Amino acid sequence: MESFIYAFNEEARDTLLSKRYQLLKSDPRKHIYVFVNKDGENFMRDNTQFVLSNTLTF
């Protein structure tokens, strides 16, 4: 399972925050928000924009 979730807009960020995902890093100017992917959690792929990754890049 990938360790991080990258969200690319405020709606996706707010969705993850409401589901109690931990915000690790953010760059609001570029609309990038990185969350810790909870072990064993099934992240719902609804209408949010995100990428799952094992790499922390910024």
N, CA and C of each residue as an Amber inpcrd file, in Angstrom:
protein
   174
   0.8470000  -1.1810000   0.0000000   0.0000000   0.0000000   0.0000000
   0.8900000   1.2400000   0.0000000   0.5050000   2.2350000  -0.7870000
   1.2550000   3.4710000  -0.8570000   1.1630000   4.2380000   0.4540000
   2.2330000   4.9650000   0.7780000   2.3390000   5.6400000   2.0650000
   1.7130000   7.0280000   2.0970000   1.5680000   7.6560000   0.9250000
   1.1020000   9.0440000   0.8890000  -0.0380000   9.2140000  -0.1030000
  -0.8820000  10.2120000   0.2040000  -1.9420000  10.6200000  -0.7020000
  -1.6800000  12.0780000  -1.0580000  -1.5430000  12.3560000  -2.3480000
  -1.3960000  13.7240000  -2.8280000  -2.7580000  14.2070000  -3.3060000
  -3.2240000  15.3290000  -2.7510000  -4.4780000  15.9510000  -3.1720000
  -4.1300000  17.2360000  -3.9250000  -4.9040000  17.5490000  -4.9630000
  -4.5510000  18.6550000  -5.8430000  -5.5750000  19.7780000  -5.9070000
  -6.4490000  19.8330000  -4.9330000  -7.3380000  20.9840000  -4.8160000
  -7.8860000  21.0420000  -3.3920000  -8.5300000  22.1580000  -3.0880000
  -9.0090000  22.3620000  -1.7210000 -10.1600000  21.4220000  -1.3710000
 -10.9720000  21.0820000  -2.3450000 -12.0850000  20.1570000  -2.0770000
 -11.5550000  18.7820000  -1.6660000 -10.5440000  18.2940000  -2.3770000
  -9.9360000  17.0040000  -2.0260000  -9.2760000  17.0930000  -0.6570000
  -8.5800000  18.2050000  -0.3900000  -7.9480000  18.4140000   0.9240000
  -8.9920000  18.3580000   2.0290000 -10.0850000  19.0810000   1.8310000
 -11.1290000  19.1340000   2.8590000 -11.7830000  17.7730000   3.0720000
 -11.9470000  17.0070000   1.9970000 -12.5070000  15.6620000   2.1080000
 -11.6160000  14.7790000   2.9680000 -10.3090000  14.8240000   2.7090000
  -9.3770000  14.0000000   3.4830000  -9.3110000  14.4680000   4.9330000
  -9.3340000  15.7760000   5.1540000  -9.3300000  16.2930000   6.5240000
 -10.5870000  15.8490000   7.2740000 -11.7270000  15.8610000   6.5950000
 -12.9720000  15.4510000   7.2560000 -12.9610000  13.9670000   7.6000000
 -12.1750000  13.1730000   6.8430000 -12.0340000  11.7470000   7.1310000
 -10.8820000  11.4750000   8.0940000 -10.3380000  12.5410000   8.6620000
  -9.3010000  12.4940000   9.6910000  -7.9640000  11.9350000   9.1940000
  -7.6490000  12.1820000   7.9290000  -6.3090000  11.8650000   7.4350000
  -5.3660000  12.9490000   7.9190000  -4.1340000  12.5840000   8.2120000
  -3.1430000  13.5140000   8.7460000  -2.4650000  14.2640000   7.6040000
  -2.5760000  15.6060000   7.6080000  -1.9070000  16.4440000   6.6340000
  -0.4370000  16.5100000   7.0040000   0.4300000  16.1110000   6.0960000
   1.8590000  16.0580000   6.3530000   2.5750000  17.2990000   5.8410000
   2.2950000  17.6820000   4.5990000   2.9090000  18.8600000   3.9840000
   1.8930000  19.4940000   3.0510000   2.1070000  20.7930000   2.7760000
   1.2290000  21.4410000   1.8110000   1.9470000  22.5920000   1.1230000
   1.4910000  22.9150000  -0.0660000   1.9170000  24.0880000  -0.8080000
   0.6510000  24.7220000  -1.3630000   0.0110000  25.5890000  -0.5750000
  -1.2670000  26.1740000  -0.9850000  -1.1830000  26.9690000  -2.2910000
  -0.0380000  27.5700000  -2.5790000   0.0900000  28.3300000  -3.8290000
  -0.0500000  27.4230000  -5.0450000   0.4410000  26.1820000  -4.9420000
   0.3610000  25.2290000  -6.0480000  -0.8020000  24.2460000  -5.8790000
  -1.5530000  24.4140000  -4.7970000  -2.7110000  23.5530000  -4.5030000
  -2.3080000  22.0810000  -4.4010000  -1.2220000  21.8130000  -3.6470000
  -0.7600000  20.4470000  -3.4140000  -0.7860000  20.1810000  -1.9130000
  -1.4110000  19.0810000  -1.5230000  -1.5410000  18.7060000  -0.1210000
  -1.1790000  17.2360000   0.0060000  -0.2650000  16.9310000   0.9300000
   0.1940000  15.5480000   1.0900000  -0.2830000  15.0230000   2.4380000
  -0.9280000  13.8770000   2.3990000  -1.4700000  13.2360000   3.5870000
  -0.8080000  11.8870000   3.8030000  -0.7670000  11.4550000   5.0580000
  -0.3050000  10.1150000   5.3890000  -1.4530000   9.1610000   5.0890000
  -1.1610000   8.1170000   4.3270000  -2.1710000   7.1070000   4.0190000
  -2.2450000   6.1430000   5.1990000  -3.3990000   6.0880000   5.8430000
  -3.5820000   5.2390000   7.0230000  -3.4530000   3.7680000   6.6560000
  -2.7250000   3.0160000   7.4660000  -2.6070000   1.5690000   7.2570000
  -3.9760000   0.9200000   7.3850000  -4.3040000   0.1050000   6.4130000
  -5.5480000  -0.6340000   6.4630000  -6.7780000   0.1470000   6.0610000
  -6.6280000   1.4460000   5.7810000  -7.7820000   2.2420000   5.3800000
  -8.0340000   2.0610000   3.8940000  -9.2750000   1.9950000   3.5160000
  -9.6490000   1.9090000   2.1170000 -10.0270000   3.3070000   1.6620000
  -9.1010000   3.9730000   0.9800000  -9.3630000   5.3330000   0.5230000
 -10.3610000   5.3040000  -0.6240000 -11.4660000   5.9860000  -0.4440000
 -12.5310000   5.9930000  -1.4480000 -12.1390000   6.8780000  -2.6160000
 -12.2000000   6.3410000  -3.8230000 -11.8730000   7.1040000  -5.0290000
 -13.1520000   7.7140000  -5.5840000 -13.6020000   8.7610000  -4.9080000
 -14.8060000   9.4350000  -5.3770000 -14.3950000  10.5490000  -6.3370000
 -15.0420000  11.6680000  -6.3230000 -14.7640000  12.7450000  -7.2640000
 -13.5910000  13.6240000  -6.8610000 -12.7710000  13.1870000  -5.9430000
 -11.6240000  13.9810000  -5.5260000 -10.4340000  13.7120000  -6.4340000
  -9.5690000  14.7040000  -6.5490000  -8.3630000  14.5580000  -7.3570000
  -7.2050000  14.2080000  -6.4310000  -6.5990000  13.0440000  -6.6630000
  -5.5150000  12.6120000  -5.8090000  -4.6260000  11.6130000  -6.5250000
  -3.4400000  11.3890000  -5.9500000  -2.5140000  10.3640000  -6.4250000
  -1.9750000   9.6510000  -5.1990000  -1.9280000   8.3200000  -5.2440000
  -1.3000000   7.5420000  -4.1850000   0.1670000   7.3400000  -4.5460000
   1.0690000   7.4570000  -3.5560000   2.4940000   7.3580000  -3.8510000
   3.2620000   6.8600000  -2.6300000   4.4260000   6.2760000  -2.8890000
   5.3640000   5.9200000  -1.8240000   6.4740000   6.9480000  -1.6950000
   6.4270000   8.0030000  -2.5070000   7.4830000   8.9940000  -2.5560000
   6.9880000  10.3430000  -2.0460000   7.7610000  10.9540000  -1.1710000
   7.4830000  12.2990000  -0.6880000   8.4240000  13.2270000  -1.4280000
   7.8970000  14.1360000  -2.2470000   8.7440000  14.8650000  -3.1930000
   8.9610000  16.3440000  -2.9390000   8.2380000  16.9890000  -2.0670000
   8.5000000  18.4250000  -1.9270000   8.6390000  18.8540000  -0.5070000
